[in-house]
Amino acid sequence: MAGEDEVLAIVLRALENLNEELEADQQVPVAATTALFGADAELDSLALVSVIVDVEAGLAERFGRPFSLMDDQAMEREVSPFTSVQALVDYIGELLAKPA
């Protein structure tokens, strides 16, 4: 995917931003394997929304167009694009491959 490293950096930066707001014992791992949603999730629902909003802002700034990651297309998938950082990066790659 074009820009995969950039997208990963944006998502990881969003996790770093979240960690800046959390106590040391509540911080989440900043890695592609970090579980975002589901039984093994490192984030609660409020933290997930915060990260997604931060990612959307980072994507819009980098790619010059708005992004909505929590839309019907994402919610209707059999496997959620929010299960892990890498799943989210892959989903964003699919969105980037589509015309704006």
C-alpha positions in Angstrom: 0.0 0.0 0.0 1.3 3.5 -0.8 2.1 5.3 2.4 1.8 2.3 4.7 4.7 3.4 6.8 3.2 6.9 7.0 -0.2 5.5 8.0 1.4 3.3 10.7 3.3 6.3 12.0 0.1 8.3 12.2 -1.7 5.6 14.2 1.2 5.0 16.5 1.5 8.8 17.1 -2.2 8.7 18.1 -1.4 6.0 20.7 1.5 8.1 21.9 -0.8 11.1 22.3 -3.2 8.9 24.3 -0.4 7.7 26.5 0.5 11.3 27.3 -2.9 11.7 28.9 -2.8 8.4 30.9 -1.1 7.5 34.1 2.1 5.4 33.7 0.3 2.2 34.9 -2.5 2.7 32.3 -0.4 3.3 29.2 -0.9 1.1 26.2 1.7 -0.5 24.0 2.7 1.5 21.0 3.1 -1.2 18.4 1.5 -2.6 15.3 0.3 -5.6 17.3 -1.6 -3.6 19.9 -5.2 -4.8 20.3 -7.6 -1.8 20.0 -11.0 -3.5 20.1 -12.3 -6.9 21.3 -11.6 -9.2 24.2 -7.9 -8.5 24.3 -8.2 -4.7 23.7 -5.7 -2.4 25.4 -8.2 0.5 25.1 -11.6 1.2 26.6 -14.3 2.6 24.2 -13.6 6.2 25.1 -9.9 5.8 24.5 -10.6 4.1 21.2 -12.8 6.9 20.0 -10.1 9.4 21.0 -7.4 7.5 19.1 -9.7 7.2 16.0 -10.4 11.0 16.0 -6.7 11.7 16.4 -5.9 9.3 13.5 -8.6 10.9 11.3 -7.0 14.3 11.9 -3.5 13.0 11.2 -4.7 11.4 7.9 -6.5 14.6 6.8 -3.4 16.7 7.5 -1.1 14.3 5.7 -3.3 13.3 2.7 -5.2 16.6 2.3 -8.7 15.1 2.4 -11.2 14.2 5.2 -11.4 10.7 6.6 -14.2 9.0 8.4 -13.0 5.7 9.9 -16.1 4.9 11.9 -18.7 4.8 9.1 -21.1 2.2 8.0 -18.5 0.6 5.7 -16.2 -0.1 8.7 -19.0 -1.2 11.0 -20.5 -3.7 8.5 -17.3 -5.6 8.0 -17.2 -9.2 9.2 -13.9 -8.5 11.0 -13.6 -5.1 12.6 -10.8 -2.9 11.2 -10.3 -1.8 14.8 -9.1 -5.1 16.2 -5.4 -4.1 16.1 -3.2 -1.3 15.0 -2.2 -3.3 11.9 -5.8 -4.1 11.0 -6.5 -0.4 11.2 -3.5 0.5 9.0 -4.7 -2.1 6.4 -8.2 -0.7 6.4 -6.8 2.8 5.9 -4.8 1.5 3.0 -8.0 0.3 1.4 -9.5 3.7 1.8 -6.5 5.4 0.4 -6.6 3.1 -2.7 -10.1 4.4 -3.5 -10.7 7.7 -5.3 -11.4 10.5 -2.9 
